[in-house]
Amino acid sequence: MKLISGLAAVALAATVLVQPATAATDVPAPAPARAGTGWLATQLTDGVIHNDTYDYDDLGMTMDIGLSMDEVGGDQALVRQLRASLAPRIEEYAAPAPTERYSGALAKSLVFAQVSGADPATYGGLDLVAETEARVIAAGPSAGRLQDLSAYGDYANSFGQALAVRGLSDAGSAKAAPVTDFLLQQQCSSGFFRIFFTTDPDAPGQSCTEGVDGTDTDATAFVIGQLAAVSPRPARVDAAIDRAVAWLVATQKADGSFVGSAYTPDSNTNSTGLAASALAAAGRCEQAGKAAEWVSGLQVAPQPSTSPLAGEEGALAYDATALSTAAAGGISDGARDQWWRATLQAVAGLTHYRGSTQGLTITSAGTEPGSASTLSATGAKVGERFCLSGPGISGSRTVVVGTDGTLEARVTLPAASGPATYTLSGRDGTATHTVAVKSSTARGSVAGVRLVGPAGFRRAGSRVALEVVGAAPGARFALGGPGLSDVTVVAGSDGVLTRTVTLPKATTTASYVLSGGDGQVSDETRVLGATTLKVSALAGHGPRTRVLVRRLAPRETVRLVIAGETVARGRANAKGRFVARVVLPTEKARVRIRAVGQFAAIRSGSTTHSLR
């Protein structure tokens, strides 16, 4: 385990990874992950981690716990509590004096403010975007490199650099591109990322040197996680992620575990948990699952009241030695710091712990070649994860049991008739299902054919027209999508056909697929359902305040209304948030601020703000 602390102020944070293939966000994380974050919550003293051995509040570790909990999900209230606890101490942690500015701590504070819903321009009394930007070298061989401002030296490294890439990218900063470019220079030719930069920032060579810089699992996995959280990503970033993931896969042990580096040459939960998150973010479900399951083997299980580990359920030991020592005498004060760090850095990896395949029953709907088919599985617990592989799936992808107890996965069947076997793998084996792919009728060619749906957002439950253009007269196709069970449609004498469909009744992206005898074409419609927007009036001065609107869809139009007048309008960012500075009327002590989304009748929300 790497204990990066002190003036470097870059204690590792669990990565926040985007997994589009998983189920809805209201599905709980697997039990081991929830047990881990539950234990971390019990370790707080007055809202922070207090190190009794050295008698100080570890603010960096406290922030790491918030980031871990945000990734695992399910306890956003505690994340908000941590945000409140840390807010008055951000300067103490990251910028204790005008001549002391710690780049890694500033970058991590920026990301924490963003994921916890704070305004990064004011959180803790600092403009964290501007402060992080100020720590970026502007020109020369180290252009884009973070650099500490400190009388104690410069401890900037790839962990803080990766956080800066993510935070500045999310903020739309012009510094995001050079910061990203410098981080990519730290990748060695074999794929891993080094931790430490070239000592002299003025030296002409600022890149990783294969065979000189030591390999490092933690740094590589951490960088993958932060880069994966950037959206949209440049092609050069995706290429770097691919190389780094290939290196991780090649270094994973047969039991699923990872070592850290030459300084930590044995398997440990810290490195393995970070790698699990990184692998899952890159679509390597099988490898991520094996890593998560290895980590779970070093988690404290429920204990009898007489056990030395009573009350420590959910904690993750760094390795087998640490677990056996604690099982004999409990977690000592001197060892607790290691347990904290191992748990907060590995717990997010446990979100990829797979369920049991025993008792799974798999069925499918749809057999037409080249069409979209739905695989359904029952017999597993809500929130359990599995890896799906089969025809048309590159490697394996993560699928999750929904809140109704059913796992549903859309797959595209092979274009040719014949058996198509799909496999769900869990922690204890596999379950398979074979679809007999066959065509009920001959289908036309999709060469030159377009499926055209409505542009922009459409209201949930409304009826819209899908148009097929460019088909041969009388050609038959299968049309599938929400509310459609691969219905047969036939082009008219002009090669055009129109089909009216009813959109889903909730917010989603409705994908429609037109399947022919030689492939398929598709179209997507963005659907917005009813929701109450979350409106918050952020700290301001007098009548001027910043208003934050959440629960929007990315790019959804939104306007702010006060006293019947629209005072601001725009679009939500990629996270479904909109921030605007407004001037409030001063005639009343309290004003109502209303946010109206794309469809005013079903997407709005309000808050009341006191001016005095």
Secondary structure, DSSP 8 states (H G I E B T S, - for coil): -----GGG-----------TTS--TTS---HHHHHHHHHHHHTEETTEEEETTTTEEEHHHHHHHHHHHHHH-S-HHHHHHHHHHHGGGHHHHH-SBTTBB-HHHHHHHHHHHHHHT--TTTGGGS-HHHHHHHTB--SSTTTT-B--B-TT----BHHHHHHHHHHHHHHT-TTHHHHHHHHHHTB-TTS-B-SB--S-TTSS--S--TTTS--BHHHHHHHHHHHHT-SS--HHHHHHHHHHHHHHHHH--TTS--EEETTEEEE-HHHHHHHHHHHHHTTBHHHHHHHHHHHHTTB-----TTSTTTT-TT-B-SSHHHHHHHHHH---HHHHHHHHHHHHHHGGGGGG-B---TT-EEEEE---TTSEEEEEEESS-TT-EEEEESTT-SSBEEEEB-TTS-EEEEEE--SSSEEEEEEEEETTEEEEEEEEE--SS-----TT-EEE---SEEETT-EEEEEEES--TT-EEEEEETTEEEEEEE--TTS-EEEEEE--SSSEEEEEEEEETTEEEEEEEEEE--EE-EEEE---BTTEEEEEEES--TT-EEEEEETTEEEEEEE--TTS-EEEEEE--SSSSEEEEEEE-SSTTTEEEEEEEE--
